[in-house]
Amino acid sequence: MAIDDPTGKLDSTFSNNVSRRRFIEVSVGAVACVSLSSLMSGCGGSIHSEGGYPISSEVYTTRQRAIVPNSVAPDPNTISPWDPSQFKENGYGLWHYVPGIDHGKDLRIMPVGYSVSSVTNTASLLNFFTIADPHVYDKESPSQPFYLLTKSFEDGLPGITYTMLYTTHILDAAIQTVNALHQQKPFDCGLFLGDASNNSQYNELRWYLDVIDGKFITPSSGAHAGADAIDYQKPYQAAGLDKTIPWYQTKGSHDNFWFGSNLVNDYLRQSYIGEHILRLGDDFTDPNLLNERAYYMGTIDGSTPYGNIIGAGPVSTTRAIAVAADANRRSLNMKEWMSEFFNTSSNPVGHGFTQSNIDNNFASYSFEPKANVPIKVIMLDDTQSEEDTDLPNYGNGALNKARYDWLISELDKGQSAGQLMIIAAHVPIGVLPFGDGKTGSWGPYSDVDDWTLIPTLQKYPNLILWLAGHQHNNQVTPWPSRDPTHPELGFWEVQTASLRDFPQHFRTFEIVRNTDNTISIIITDIDPAVRDGSPAAMSRFYAVAASQLYNSPTALYNPAGTYNAELIQPLSPEMQAKIRNYGTPMQK
């Protein structure tokens, strides 16, 4: 099925009551806005209520069908990423379905000579989903680095993307898709892998939580410009996650740092809530970035269909503008961020965090998703610490001694208790070289680097999975045992793509017991089941366009950017004996 006009349909069941022509005007224009979006509930007395955005009635996994961007013919005239009116006519943002993708049984950590020819799945132990990096964005905040994002594109780097207009809408569609899958086969829990918000703002986090809770969403801030007319600004009712699904949260770098990269200093903190546009230096890599005041960073005019950037440019030549101040834009430190997870109507209370986490400013914890199955999930904060000052970049992975010692203690406890163990973090290990090309995914500021950690993890035969987000792709990495006589010392690392950027997948996982007492980890990528003409469909349109424009490296395995497989995991003799009678029998 080819998608010839993803912007041209508006379902009559929507209560927004926007004409087709007006919808196209508004939504196609809403792209040139640079990376932005917002989600806030209950702001603004004059903003009238709108209806929700139901998803498509057809819900598929990428094992059944997958989305691939259309090929874009080379054009001698450069297509400007800030002129979305040219996108569709030049093939940008358009895509088509391809048959489902299944990489089959992945044996990369099994011993040489292992055969699965007579092995079958016999019992289900755990069924869960992961969502990573939604980056909920307050586009109208005066503290965004839009000028630098624009400049980075001019310098040949990916800078501005357009899906930021619709981050709440695609999250809402993903949540509805989770609910539909839950009706087919119930999930035991959901794991959210960090970067809930984009710029550590209170209103961004509230929009994120309120979408999951099914609250009324007002995706604008400050003066709420365009809330009565512009599709990405219009208030709407979120559907909310099925209340029978407990969900748990880990922290990302964007959740408590400015733009995910810098400690929030006094100047930035005032900029968040004030009326003055942020002024900074001229390059993200400049150590004086936060100390110079040479350039206005700009903001977004939410009253414009294209989400125009205003107030950006050199201080010497750009007219200063003021925006409506908004205290709900305040930046949250880690304690404040964790505290908000107690202010929700979904389950469980705190979503894994406890009062002890808040009191100790410690965002790691563990839980057991099913009382009758020996599986333990370790939710690990592996982001840079707020206590580390004067670093050039806070977007790297890191473990200080306290978190490393806690992790080892949790692994020791799980091993002694005979539990299969899953570590869920934000930053992956061993797959993203630091600037020196050899440090690994974590920067040199970590008390332990990931190349030291990996062999330590391989001492625990019950560790089966490291889950992560952060890189915005679906990479799967085997970490086989270093001892060929003990293959059970290997584990899998599985990353989940960003919900914001193409391929916009979330993942499902089913851990099952096999007839030969191995286990299988069945991983499946899911496209949110967006309905044609909805704001979530516009999010997909722009995610595809951005991928085409910036040649984003998301397609590690195929043009759909997906990796579906059955990861085979060996177990120790002790664990084989323990789990032999666990699980729900699989249907034959």
C-alpha positions in Angstrom: 0.0 0.0 0.0 1.6 3.3 -1.1 0.9 6.4 0.9 0.5 9.0 -1.8 -0.9 11.8 0.2 -0.4 11.3 4.0 -1.6 14.9 4.7 -4.7 14.7 2.7 -7.2 12.8 4.8 -8.9 13.8 8.0 -11.2 11.2 9.5 -14.7 12.4 10.1 -14.7 10.9 13.6 -12.3 13.6 14.8 -14.1 16.2 16.8 -11.6 18.9 15.8 -14.0 19.9 13.1 -11.2 21.3 10.8 -11.9 21.3 7.1 -9.7 19.2 4.8 -8.2 22.2 3.1 -7.5 23.9 6.4 -6.0 20.8 7.9 -3.6 20.5 5.0 -2.7 24.2 5.3 -2.0 23.9 9.0 -0.3 20.5 9.2 1.9 20.7 6.1 3.1 24.1 7.2 3.8 22.9 10.7 6.9 21.3 9.6 9.4 23.9 9.0 9.4 24.6 12.6 12.6 23.1 13.9 12.6 20.3 16.3 9.8 21.1 18.6 6.6 19.9 20.2 4.8 20.2 23.5 2.4 18.6 25.8 0.8 20.3 28.7 -2.4 19.8 30.5 -4.8 22.3 31.8 -3.3 25.7 30.8 -5.3 28.6 29.6 -8.8 29.5 30.6 -10.0 30.6 27.2 -8.8 27.5 25.3 -11.8 25.3 24.4 -12.0 21.6 24.6 -11.3 19.4 21.7 -11.7 15.7 21.0 -9.1 12.9 20.8 -7.3 11.3 17.9 -8.1 7.6 17.6 -5.6 5.4 15.9 -6.2 3.2 12.8 -8.4 0.2 13.3 -5.7 -1.9 11.7 -2.8 -2.6 14.2 0.2 -4.5 12.8 3.7 -5.4 14.0 6.7 -5.0 11.7 6.7 -8.8 11.5 3.5 -8.4 9.4 4.3 -5.2 7.5 6.9 -2.5 7.7 7.3 1.1 6.6 10.0 2.1 4.2 10.7 5.7 3.0 10.2 6.2 -0.8 13.4 6.7 -2.8 14.0 10.4 -3.5 15.6 11.2 -6.8 18.6 13.5 -6.7 17.6 17.1 -7.3 20.0 19.7 -8.7 18.1 22.3 -6.6 18.7 21.8 -2.9 15.5 21.2 -1.0 15.5 23.5 2.0 14.5 21.8 5.3 12.7 25.0 6.2 10.4 25.0 3.2 8.0 22.1 3.8 5.8 23.2 0.9 8.4 21.6 -1.3 8.5 18.2 0.5 5.7 16.2 -1.0 6.2 17.3 -4.6 9.9 16.3 -4.3 9.1 13.0 -2.7 10.1 13.8 0.9 7.9 12.5 3.7 6.4 9.8 1.5 6.7 6.1 2.3 5.2 2.6 1.5 4.6 -0.7 3.1 6.8 -3.7 2.5 6.2 -7.3 3.7 6.9 -8.1 7.3 10.5 -8.6 8.5 11.8 -11.5 10.6 15.5 -12.2 11.1 14.7 -15.6 12.5 16.6 -17.2 15.4 19.7 -15.3 16.4 22.3 -17.7 17.8 25.3 -15.3 18.2 25.8 -16.0 21.8 25.2 -19.8 21.6 28.1 -22.3 21.6 29.5 -23.4 18.2 27.6 -26.3 16.9 24.3 -25.5 18.7 21.3 -26.6 16.7 17.7 -25.3 17.0 16.2 -27.6 14.5 14.2 -29.6 17.1 13.8 -26.8 19.7 10.4 -25.2 20.2 9.0 -22.6 22.6 7.1 -24.2 25.4 6.1 -21.6 28.1 5.9 -17.8 28.3 7.7 -16.2 31.2 7.3 -12.5 30.7 5.7 -10.2 28.1 6.5 -6.4 28.1 7.1 -3.4 25.9 9.7 -0.6 25.8 9.3 3.0 24.7 12.4 5.2 24.4 13.2 8.8 23.7 9.9 10.5 23.0 11.6 13.9 23.7 8.4 15.8 24.5 9.2 19.4 23.5 8.0 22.8 24.5 8.6 24.5 21.1 7.7 28.0 22.4 10.2 28.0 25.2 12.7 30.9 25.1 15.5 28.6 26.2 15.9 26.5 23.1 19.1 26.6 20.9 17.2 27.0 17.5 19.9 29.3 16.0 22.6 26.8 16.7 20.4 23.9 15.3 19.9 25.9 12.1 23.6 26.7 11.9 24.5 23.0 12.4 22.5 22.1 9.3 24.3 24.8 7.3 27.6 23.2 8.5 26.5 19.9 7.1 25.2 18.3 10.3 21.7 17.1 11.2 20.2 20.1 12.9 16.5 20.8 12.9 13.8 18.2 12.6 10.1 18.7 12.3 8.5 15.9 14.3 9.0 18.1 17.4 5.7 19.7 16.6 3.9 16.4 17.2 5.7 14.6 20.1 2.6 14.4 22.3 0.5 13.2 19.4 2.8 10.3 18.4 3.2 9.3 22.0 -0.6 9.2 22.3 -0.8 7.0 19.2 1.9 4.7 20.5 0.0 4.3 23.8 -3.2 3.5 22.0 -1.3 0.9 19.9 0.1 -0.6 23.1 -3.5 -0.9 24.4 -4.6 -2.6 21.2 -1.8 -5.2 21.4 -2.6 -5.6 25.1 -6.1 -6.7 24.2 -4.6 -9.4 21.9 -2.0 -10.6 24.4 -1.7 -8.9 27.8 1.5 -7.1 28.7 2.9 -7.7 32.2 4.5 -4.3 32.3 6.0 -1.4 30.2 9.5 0.0 30.5 10.2 3.6 29.5 13.8 4.2 28.8 14.5 7.9 29.3 14.4 11.3 27.6 10.8 11.7 28.4 11.2 15.4 28.0 13.6 17.3 25.7 14.7 20.2 27.8 14.2 19.2 31.4 11.1 21.4 31.7 8.2 20.8 34.1 5.5 21.4 31.4 7.2 18.9 29.1 7.2 16.2 31.8 3.6 17.0 32.7 2.6 16.6 29.1 4.4 13.2 28.9 2.8 11.9 32.1 -0.6 13.3 31.2 -0.6 11.6 27.8 0.1 8.3 29.5 -2.5 9.0 32.1 -5.1 9.9 29.5 -5.6 13.6 30.6 -6.6 16.6 28.6 -3.5 18.0 26.7 -2.9 21.6 25.9 0.3 21.3 23.7 1.3 25.0 23.9 2.8 27.3 26.5 3.2 31.0 27.2 0.5 32.9 25.4 -0.9 29.6 23.8 -0.6 31.2 20.3 -2.5 29.3 17.7 -4.4 27.0 20.1 -7.7 27.6 18.3 -6.5 27.1 14.8 -3.1 25.4 14.4 -3.2 21.6 14.4 0.0 21.1 16.5 -1.3 23.6 19.0 -4.9 22.5 19.4 -5.9 21.0 22.8 -7.1 17.4 22.7 -8.0 14.5 24.9 -5.3 11.8 25.2 -6.5 8.2 25.4 -4.2 7.0 28.2 -2.5 3.7 28.9 -4.7 0.8 29.9 -4.7 1.0 33.7 -4.1 -2.7 34.1 -0.5 -2.3 32.7 2.0 -1.2 35.2 4.8 0.9 33.8 8.3 1.9 35.0 10.6 4.8 34.2 14.4 5.3 33.9 16.1 8.6 33.5 17.7 10.1 30.3 20.1 12.9 29.9 17.4 15.3 28.5 15.3 14.8 31.6 17.4 17.1 33.9 20.0 18.8 31.7 19.6 21.8 29.3 19.0 20.3 25.9 20.4 17.0 27.3 23.9 18.4 27.1 24.6 21.0 29.9 24.1 21.5 33.5 21.4 24.1 34.1 23.1 27.2 35.5 21.5 30.3 37.0 21.4 32.1 33.6 19.7 29.1 31.9 17.3 28.6 34.8 16.0 32.2 34.5 15.8 31.9 30.8 13.4 29.0 31.0 10.7 30.9 32.8 11.4 34.4 31.6 10.4 36.5 28.6 13.8 37.1 27.2 15.2 34.9 24.3 18.2 32.9 25.3 21.6 34.4 24.2 24.6 32.1 23.8 27.9 31.6 21.9 28.0 30.4 18.3 28.9 26.7 18.5 27.8 23.7 20.6 31.4 22.6 20.8 32.7 26.0 22.1 33.5 25.8 25.9 32.2 29.4 26.1 28.8 28.4 24.7 26.9 29.2 27.9 29.1 32.2 28.8 28.9 34.3 25.6 25.9 36.4 24.7 26.6 37.0 21.0 23.5 35.3 19.4 19.8 35.2 20.1 18.7 31.5 20.0 15.1 32.3 18.9 11.8 30.6 19.6 8.8 29.3 17.7 5.8 31.4 16.7 3.0 28.9 17.5 0.4 31.0 15.6 2.1 30.2 12.3 1.2 27.1 10.3 4.9 26.6 9.5 6.1 27.1 13.1 8.2 30.0 12.1 11.4 30.6 14.0 11.5 34.1 15.4 14.0 36.2 17.2 17.1 34.3 16.1 20.3 35.7 14.9 23.3 37.9 15.9 22.6 40.2 18.8 24.2 43.0 16.8 21.7 42.8 13.9 18.6 41.1 15.3 15.7 42.9 17.0 15.2 41.7 20.5 11.7 40.2 21.1 9.9 39.2 24.2 7.7 36.1 24.8 5.0 35.4 27.3 6.8 34.2 30.5 5.6 30.9 31.9 6.5 29.5 35.3 5.5 26.0 34.1 8.6 26.0 31.9 10.9 25.7 34.9 13.8 23.3 34.7 13.6 20.3 37.0 16.5 18.8 38.8 16.6 15.1 39.4 14.8 15.1 42.7 12.0 17.3 41.3 11.8 15.1 38.2 11.4 11.9 40.2 8.8 13.5 42.4 6.4 14.1 39.5 6.0 10.4 38.9 4.0 10.3 42.2 1.5 12.7 40.6 -0.1 10.4 38.1 -3.2 8.3 37.9 -1.6 5.2 36.2 0.2 2.4 38.0 2.2 1.8 40.1 2.6 4.8 42.4 5.9 6.4 41.7 6.4 4.2 38.6 9.3 2.5 40.3 10.7 5.5 42.2 10.3 5.6 46.0 10.6 8.3 48.6 14.1 6.9 49.3 15.1 7.6 45.7 14.1 11.2 46.1 15.6 11.7 49.5 18.9 10.2 48.3 18.9 11.8 44.8 19.3 8.4 43.4 17.3 7.4 40.3 18.1 3.6 40.2 15.9 0.8 41.6 14.8 -2.8 40.9 11.5 -4.7 40.8 10.1 -8.1 40.1 7.4 -7.8 37.4 5.7 -11.2 38.2 5.6 -12.6 41.7 5.4 -16.2 40.4 8.3 -16.0 37.9 12.0 -15.6 39.0 12.8 -12.5 36.9 14.3 -9.3 38.2 14.4 -5.9 36.4 17.2 -3.5 37.4 16.3 0.1 36.3 19.7 1.8 36.1 20.4 5.5 35.9 23.5 5.5 33.7 23.4 9.3 32.8 25.9 11.9 33.9 25.5 13.1 37.5 24.3 16.6 38.4 27.1 16.6 41.0 29.7 16.6 38.3 30.4 20.2 37.4 32.3 22.0 34.6 32.1 19.1 32.1 32.0 19.9 28.4 29.1 17.5 27.7 26.5 16.0 30.0 24.9 13.8 27.3 27.2 10.9 27.8 26.7 7.7 29.7 28.3 7.4 33.1 28.3 5.5 36.4 29.7 7.0 39.6 30.9 4.7 42.3 27.7 4.8 44.2 25.6 3.6 41.3 28.3 1.1 40.2 28.4 -0.4 43.7 24.6 -0.5 43.8 24.4 -2.3 40.4 26.9 -5.0 41.5 24.9 -5.5 44.8 21.7 -5.9 42.8 23.3 -8.4 40.4 24.8 -10.3 43.4 21.3 -10.5 45.0 19.6 -11.6 41.8 22.2 -14.3 41.2 21.9 -15.6 44.7 18.1 -15.6 44.5 18.2 -17.6 41.3 16.5 -14.9 39.2 16.9 -14.1 35.5 18.0 -10.5 35.3 17.3 -7.6 32.9 19.1 -4.2 33.2 17.1 -1.3 31.7 19.1 1.9 31.3 19.1 4.9 28.9 22.6 4.9 27.4 23.8 1.7 25.8 27.2 0.1 26.4 30.1 -0.7 24.1 28.4 0.5 20.9 28.8 4.2 20.7 32.5 5.3 20.6 33.2 8.5 22.6 35.2 11.3 21.0 38.5 9.5 21.5 37.2 6.5 19.5 38.1 4.0 22.2 36.5 5.0 25.5 33.1 3.4 24.6 29.6 4.6 25.0 30.4 6.4 28.2 32.6 9.4 28.5 35.9 9.6 30.3 34.1 11.2 33.3 32.5 7.9 34.4 34.1 6.2 37.4 33.9 3.0 35.4 33.9 2.8 31.6 31.7 0.4 29.7 34.7 -1.7 28.5 35.5 -2.4 32.1 31.9 -3.0 33.0 31.1 -5.6 30.2 33.5 -8.3 31.5 32.1 -7.7 35.0 28.6 -8.3 33.7 29.8 -11.4 32.0 30.4 -13.0 35.4 26.7 -13.3 36.1 25.1 -16.2 34.3 21.6 -15.1 35.1 22.0 -11.7 33.3 20.2 -12.0 30.0 19.5 -8.5 28.7 20.8 -4.9 28.7 18.0 -2.6 27.4 18.7 1.0 26.3 17.6 3.9 24.1 19.6 7.1 23.5 20.9 6.3 20.0 17.4 6.4 18.4 17.8 3.1 16.5 17.0 -0.6 17.0 20.5 -2.0 17.3 20.9 -5.5 18.7 24.4 -6.4 20.1 25.4 -9.8 21.3 27.9 -10.0 24.2 29.0 -13.6 24.1 30.8 -15.3 26.9 34.6 -15.0 27.0 34.7 -18.6 28.3 33.5 -21.1 25.6 32.9 -23.7 28.2 30.3 -21.4 29.9 28.1 -19.8 27.2 25.6 -18.8 29.8 27.9 -15.9 30.7 26.9 -14.1 27.6 24.0 -11.6 27.4 22.1 -9.5 24.8 22.0 -5.8 24.4 18.8 -4.5 22.7 18.2 -0.8 21.9 14.8 0.7 21.2 14.5 3.5 18.6 13.2 7.0 19.4 9.5 7.5 19.2 10.2 10.9 17.8 12.5 10.1 14.8 12.2 7.6 12.0 11.6 4.7 12.3 9.5 5.8 15.3 9.3 2.3 16.7 8.6 0.9 20.2 9.5 -2.7 21.0 7.8 -5.7 22.5 9.6 -8.5 24.3 8.4 -12.0 25.2 10.7 -14.2 27.2 9.9 -17.8 26.7 11.2 -21.2 27.9 12.2 -23.7 25.3 12.1 -27.5 25.2 15.9 -27.8 25.6 15.9 -25.5 28.6 17.3 -22.5 26.8 15.2 -19.4 26.7 14.2 -17.2 23.8 13.8 -13.5 23.9 11.4 -12.7 21.1 11.8 -9.0 20.1 9.4 -7.2 17.7 9.4 -3.5 16.5 6.0 -1.8 16.3 5.0 1.2 14.2 2.3 3.2 16.0 -1.0 2.6 14.2 -1.6 6.2 13.2 -4.7 7.1 11.4 -4.4 9.0 8.1 -4.9 12.7 8.5 -4.2 12.8 12.2 -1.4 14.8 13.8 0.4 11.6 14.5 0.3 10.9 10.8 2.0 14.2 10.3 4.6 13.2 12.8 5.4 10.2 10.6 5.4 12.3 7.5 8.0 14.6 9.0 10.0 11.8 10.5 10.3 10.2 7.1 11.2 13.6 5.5 13.8 14.3 8.1 15.4 10.9 7.6 15.5 11.5 3.8 16.8 15.1 4.2 19.5 14.3 6.7 20.3 10.8 5.6 19.8 9.7 9.2 21.7 6.5 10.0 18.7 4.6 11.3 18.6 1.8 8.8 21.2 -0.4 10.4 19.6 -3.6 9.1 17.2 -2.6 6.3 15.4 0.5 5.0 12.7 0.0 7.6 15.2 0.3 10.4 13.9 -2.8 12.1 15.3 -5.9 13.7 12.9 -8.6 14.7 14.4 -11.8 15.9 14.3 -14.7 18.4 17.4 -14.2 20.5 18.4 -17.6 21.9 20.0 -17.4 25.4 21.8 -20.3 27.2 21.2 -20.9 30.9 23.4 -22.4 33.7 22.4 -25.9 34.7 21.1 -24.5 38.0 18.8 -22.0 36.2 17.7 -24.7 33.7 16.5 -26.8 36.6 14.8 -23.9 38.4 12.7 -22.6 35.6 11.7 -26.0 34.2 8.2 -25.7 35.6 7.7 -21.9 35.3 5.6 -20.1 32.7 2.3 -20.1 30.9 2.2 -23.0 28.4 2.4 -21.8 24.8 -0.4 -22.5 22.4 0.6 -25.1 19.8 
